[in-house]
Amino acid sequence: MFTAQDHTFVVCAYKENPYIGDMISSLQAQSQATNIILSTSTPSDYLRDVCKRFSIPMVINPSPHLAGDDWNYGYDAAKTPLVTMAHQDDYYDPLFVEHMLSSLNSYDADEVLIGFTDYFEIRDGHRVYDNRLLRVKRRMNAPLSHRLLNGSKFVKKRILGFGDPICCPAVTLMKGKLGPSPFDTTYKNSCDYKTWVDLARMDGRFVYLAEPLVGHRIYAESATSLNLGEDIRKGEDLEILSSLWPRPIARFVNRIYALSEKSNEL
C-alpha cells in the first residue's frame, strides 16, 4: 500500500512565473503531506527565493533541450516510487494526493503504469468545470475508470487515437513500472501525448479517477497557448496520430482535434 511519503511532486519551473507560489501553496495544503522538489533548467534568484520561502530543495538540469528533457531530469531526481510532474502555473485540490493514493491502492502496484485525475480550467481567475473540450475529454477517458478496460492496450491506443485527453499535471507515474526517464524528448509541445502513446503499448493500466482535482491555467503566456498559436502542436500531433492510424485517417482526426484544442487559445 502506497502512502503519501511514497509520492513526490516535482515542480517544473521555468524562468519567473507569477503563479508558481500559488501552485506550491496548493501542494503544501494537501490533506496528506507529501514530498516536493523544484526542478529547473533556468536557475535564478527568483526561483531560489521561491525555494527558500517554501523550504523545498531545487535540482538543476545542466543539459536542457526540450520540455521532455527537463521533465525526465526532475522525475529521475525524485526518490519515491510515485511522481507527479506539477506544472508551475496550475493548481491542486487539497484532496489530490489522498484520492489518487486511494485509487492506485485499489490495484496491485505492479499492474499500474500511470494514474490520473480529471481536471478543470482556470481562466481569468475563475474555475471552469464545463465546456465542450472538457466534456469530450471526460467521455474519452471514461473507459479508463473501469478495471475491465484500463489495462487493455487496444482500449488505451484507441482512446489516444482521437487526441490526447490526459492532462499532464494530473498524472502520477509509477517509477517501478516505468523505470528512468520515461518522457519523450523529440517533441517540443506534444512530448506528453507521445509519452502516453508509448506507454499505452506497454503492459499495464492507465487508471483514471473521474474527479476534477487539478486546475489547468489557460492564459496567453502559457506554453500550451503559445505553441498552439505557432501551430507547433498540430504538426507534432499529426506525426503521433499517424503512428496509430493510416495517414489519411490521421489527417482527418488531426483536423478535428486541432479545432477542439483552439479553446486553449485566448
C-alpha positions in Angstrom: 0.0 0.0 0.0 1.4 3.4 -1.0 1.4 6.3 1.5 1.9 10.0 0.9 5.6 9.5 1.8 5.9 7.3 -1.3 4.9 10.3 -3.5 6.8 13.3 -4.8 5.5 16.4 -6.5 8.2 17.6 -9.0 7.6 21.3 -9.6 8.6 22.0 -13.2 9.9 25.6 -13.1 10.8 27.8 -16.0 12.1 31.4 -15.7 10.0 33.7 -13.5 6.4 32.5 -13.5 4.0 34.7 -11.4 1.8 31.7 -10.4 4.4 29.4 -9.1 4.0 30.5 -5.4 0.2 29.8 -5.5 0.8 26.4 -7.1 3.3 25.4 -4.5 0.9 26.6 -1.8 -1.7 24.2 -3.2 0.9 21.3 -2.9 1.7 22.1 0.7 -2.1 22.3 1.5 -2.7 18.6 0.6 -4.7 16.7 3.2 -1.9 14.2 3.3 1.6 15.7 3.3 3.9 14.6 0.5 7.4 15.3 -0.8 8.1 18.4 -3.0 11.1 19.3 -5.1 11.6 22.0 -7.7 13.3 21.2 -10.9 14.5 23.8 -13.4 17.0 24.4 -16.2 16.7 28.2 -15.7 18.0 28.8 -12.2 17.7 32.3 -10.9 17.5 34.4 -7.7 13.7 34.4 -8.2 13.5 30.6 -8.1 16.0 30.4 -5.2 13.8 32.8 -3.2 10.7 30.7 -4.0 12.5 27.5 -2.7 13.7 29.3 0.4 10.2 30.7 1.1 8.6 27.3 0.8 11.5 25.3 2.2 11.8 23.0 -0.8 15.0 21.8 -2.5 16.0 22.7 -6.0 17.6 20.5 -8.6 19.1 22.0 -11.8 19.2 20.3 -15.2 22.7 21.2 -16.6 21.8 20.0 -20.1 18.4 21.2 -21.1 17.0 20.7 -24.6 13.2 20.3 -24.8 10.5 20.0 -22.1 10.8 16.2 -22.0 14.4 16.5 -21.0 13.6 18.8 -18.1 10.7 16.5 -17.0 13.0 13.4 -17.1 15.6 15.2 -15.1 13.1 16.1 -12.3 11.4 12.7 -12.5 14.8 10.9 -12.1 15.7 13.2 -9.2 12.6 12.2 -7.2 13.5 9.4 -4.8 9.9 8.0 -4.3 8.1 5.3 -6.3 5.2 7.7 -7.3 5.9 11.0 -9.1 3.6 13.8 -10.2 5.0 16.5 -12.5 3.5 19.7 -11.2 3.4 22.4 -13.8 4.3 25.8 -12.3 1.1 27.7 -13.3 -1.5 25.1 -12.2 -3.4 24.2 -9.0 -4.0 21.1 -7.0 -7.1 20.4 -4.9 -6.2 19.5 -1.3 -7.6 16.0 -1.8 -5.5 15.2 -4.9 -2.9 13.1 -3.1 -5.4 11.4 -0.8 -7.8 10.4 -3.6 -5.1 9.4 -6.0 -3.4 7.1 -3.5 -6.8 5.5 -2.7 -7.4 4.9 -6.4 -3.9 3.5 -7.0 -4.1 1.3 -3.9 -7.1 -0.5 -5.3 -4.8 -2.3 -7.7 -1.6 -4.3 -7.3 1.4 -1.9 -7.6 2.9 -3.9 -10.5 -0.3 -3.5 -12.5 -0.3 0.2 -13.0 1.7 2.4 -15.3 0.0 5.8 -14.6 -2.9 7.1 -12.6 -4.5 10.4 -13.5 -7.5 12.6 -12.4 -10.0 14.8 -14.2 -9.2 18.5 -14.3 -10.9 21.9 -14.7 -9.7 25.1 -16.3 -8.7 28.4 -14.7 -9.4 31.4 -16.8 -9.1 35.0 -15.6 -9.0 33.7 -12.1 -12.3 31.8 -12.5 -12.7 28.0 -12.4 -14.4 26.4 -15.4 -15.7 22.9 -14.9 -17.8 22.5 -18.0 -17.1 23.4 -21.6 -17.1 21.4 -24.9 -13.4 20.4 -24.6 -13.7 19.2 -21.0 -16.9 17.2 -21.8 -15.2 15.5 -24.8 -12.1 14.6 -22.8 -14.2 13.1 -20.0 -16.1 10.9 -22.4 -12.8 9.7 -23.9 -11.3 8.9 -20.5 -14.4 7.2 -19.1 -13.4 3.7 -20.2 -10.2 4.0 -18.2 -12.1 4.3 -14.9 -13.2 0.7 -15.3 -11.0 -2.2 -14.2 -12.0 -4.4 -17.1 -10.9 -1.8 -19.7 -8.0 0.3 -18.3 -5.4 -2.5 -18.8 -6.2 -3.1 -22.5 -3.6 -2.0 -25.0 -6.3 -1.8 -27.6 -8.5 0.5 -25.5 -5.6 2.7 -24.4 -4.4 3.2 -28.0 -7.9 3.7 -29.4 -8.6 6.5 -26.9 -5.4 8.2 -27.7 -6.1 7.7 -31.4 -8.6 10.6 -31.2 -6.3 13.0 -29.4 -4.8 13.5 -26.0 -7.5 13.6 -23.3 -4.9 13.2 -20.4 -4.0 16.3 -18.5 -0.2 16.0 -18.0 0.0 17.7 -14.5 -2.9 15.4 -13.3 -0.8 12.3 -13.9 1.0 10.2 -11.3 3.7 8.0 -12.7 4.7 4.6 -11.3 8.6 4.6 -11.3 8.7 0.9 -10.5 6.9 0.1 -13.8 8.3 2.9 -16.0 11.9 3.0 -15.0 14.1 6.1 -15.5 13.4 8.9 -18.0 10.0 7.9 -19.4 9.2 11.1 -21.2 9.6 11.6 -24.9 12.5 14.0 -25.8 11.8 14.6 -29.5 8.8 16.9 -29.5 8.6 20.5 -28.3 4.9 20.6 -27.3 3.4 17.1 -27.6 6.0 15.2 -25.6 3.4 14.3 -23.1 1.0 13.0 -25.8 3.8 11.0 -27.4 4.7 9.6 -24.0 1.2 8.4 -23.2 1.1 6.7 -26.7 4.4 4.9 -26.0 3.2 3.8 -22.5 -0.1 2.6 -24.0 1.8 0.0 -25.9 3.2 -1.4 -22.6 1.5 -4.0 -20.4 -0.2 -2.1 -17.5 -3.1 0.1 -16.5 -4.0 3.7 -17.1 -6.1 4.3 -14.0 -8.5 7.3 -14.4 -10.1 9.0 -11.4 -13.1 11.0 -12.7 -12.7 13.8 -10.1 -11.6 17.3 -11.2 -8.7 17.6 -8.8 -6.3 19.7 -10.9 -6.8 23.2 -12.2 -5.1 23.8 -15.5 -4.5 27.5 -16.1 -5.2 29.0 -19.5 -3.6 32.3 -20.3 -1.8 34.0 -23.2 1.7 33.4 -21.9 1.4 29.7 -21.2 3.5 27.2 -23.2 0.4 25.5 -24.5 -1.2 28.6 -25.8 2.0 29.9 -27.4 2.7 26.6 -29.1 -0.9 26.3 -30.4 -0.5 29.8 -31.8 2.6 28.8 -33.6 0.9 25.6 -35.0 3.7 23.5 -33.4 1.3 21.2 -31.8 -0.7 20.5 -34.9 2.3 19.2 -36.8 3.5 17.1 -33.9 0.1 15.6 -33.2 -0.2 14.6 -36.8 3.0 12.5 -36.5 1.7 10.8 -33.4 -1.7 10.1 -34.9 0.0 8.7 -38.0 1.5 6.0 -35.7 -2.0 4.9 -34.7 -3.9 5.3 -38.0 -3.3 5.2 -41.7 -2.1 8.7 -42.8 -5.4 9.8 -44.4 -7.4 9.0 -41.3 -4.7 10.6 -39.1 -5.0 13.8 -41.1 -8.8 13.8 -40.7 -8.6 13.2 -36.9 -5.9 15.8 -36.5 -8.1 18.5 -38.2 -10.9 17.8 -35.8 -8.6 17.6 -32.8 -6.9 20.9 -33.7 -10.2 22.6 -33.8 -11.1 21.3 -30.4 -7.8 22.4 -28.9 -8.4 26.0 -30.1 -10.2 26.5 -26.7 -6.7 26.6 -25.2 -6.1 29.9 -27.0 -7.3 33.2 -25.7 
